[in-house]
Amino acid sequence: MQRDFLVESRSYDQIQRGSWRAYRLDAEMQLGDEQNDNANDVVRLWLPAGTRMNWATGTRPLRSHCLQFFWPERWYMLSAFYNESKLIHTYATIIQPAKITLERLSYVDLDLSVLVKPDLSYEVLTQAEFEEMAELLHYDEQTRISALMALRTLTSSIQLSVGLFAAVPHRLNLTEFHLACSGK
């Protein structure tokens, strides 16, 4: 597990919206009851409750534990939130593919997200904000199309109950991943 992995969220015009430090988890680590397909391209980050989230509007501690999933070629990321070890919900956020290095990850948030409950019921939350920001910040046509295709991929995966959301554990084996390898 890598400590102090920096994550930066930006708007389409590259203004930093937020940043936080997370723990990068090993790809092969079984976290709970997820179906681990040993996808080596996924970056899984652990943010224990209390993690300081530095937003443009101020710094706030994270209220719940959070497990984030990023893929270098995909137009979405997942943030699963936990009450102790039990999944509360997952936010699927449409982004431009993340830029990932050994110690840092940055992504552009495209203002479109889906709230997914553990029973796979869902709600598209920010369709109006996406349209507004796409117009205001002049999202190019490829970005608009890719974002909407990513939304369709997410909602299809939810509706068919296959693939993507099986990687999100409903129950974690422990909630102190950040302490499990503290000697490293």
Buried (B, 14 or more C-beta within 10 A) or exposed (E): BBEEBEBBBBBBEEEEBBBBBBBBBEEEBEBBBBEBEEEEEBBBBBBBBEBEBBEEEEEEEBEBBBBBBBBEEBBBBBBBBBEEBBBBBBBBBBBBBBEBEEEEBBBBBBBBBBBBEBEEEBEBBBBEEBBEBBEEBEBEEEBBEBBBEBBEBBBEBBEEEEEBBBBBBBBBEEBEBBEBBEEE
